[in-house]
């Protein structure tokens, strides 16, 4: 199969960039011909504000360039990861004009929320879903802290909802969890065209011994990731707290350094291989996010190493982590409840080991590269059958 992968890279390398690269490698490894069309947000500084705003809504340059690629390579399917802001929805029209099936991964909530993550003030917010024009996001400057920039995103959403761009020009959407799928159905996308395909871990890191006796956090140090709840929980545990290793960087790093007690070790950013090594030695991963999360790759990585997870009972986390089977839940933002679950986990090593084994079994059933490849082929086959064009 000849697949054209399309992605607008972010300035700060993140989970969506990782998923794009992983799927590209996976397809090549299985013998598919992969062509990549990419833009990078590093070039945003060379574009004036007015031009960037116009291109976000409809990029004539991306439409022209992608059209040229389509004519040259004639792919069987085009798989979009991110089109914001430089590629824009004009790319779908280029594919429609070329008669090529379109798949769109829904890695974030951009089609429903100008800020893309359903977060405001470090907590879940769905205010914009209640309005045809997402003015609450503009009012609260939800994208990059700028009313003007948020207004541009809101305009893009209004224009293309009115034109029914996504429902007319995308054959199959890909959501990483059933929770995300439900949100997009509630937001107006056709549920029969949204397939659930989780992210995957490749290569398989293998299980660890988990003899380190510590808890691990790995993620961005920011309000929405719940790191303040994490530190507060360890303060409540006091001298009875197990060691906690915190991996990551972000705006709250200085504040956390000032508040962290003697049982908390801040390791800063670490490369992925080091994080996986820490997971193999840890007793439990703590995932205290205050936002819905679209997937949470760290959860799948933890499962791959046989590491159980203590997670917020919220959004995708509540779906991916099964309470008392592959980990434990706690009430989002509730440091006392988190402290209780941490004490419970470390107080019952046999139960913790059993949850780790169950987590590994879930990885083998759902999050391997081979399973993901099979799901991708099913999705591409559905797109090739023209489900969107028949239903539009």
Buried (B, 14 or more C-beta within 10 A) or exposed (E): BEBBBBBBBBEEEBBBBEBBBBBBBBBEEBEBEBBEBBBEBEEBEEBEEEEBBBBBBBBEBBBEBBBEBBEEBEBBBBBBBBBBBBBBBBBBBBBBEBEBBBBBBBBBBBBBBBBBBBBBEBEBBBBBBEEEEBBBBBEBBBBEEEBEBBBBBBBBBBEBBEBEBBBBBBBBBBBBBBBBBBBBBEBEBBEEBBBBBBBBBBEBBEBBEBEBEBBBBBBBBBBBBBBBBBBBBBBBBEEEBBBBBBBBBBEBBEEBEEBBEEBBEBBEEBEEEEBBBBBBBBBBBBBBBBBBBBBBBBBBBBBBBBBBBBBBBBBBBBBBBBBEBBBBBBBBBBBEBBBBBBBBBBEEEEBBBBBBEBBBBBBBEBBBBEBBBEBBBEBBEBBBEEBBBEEE
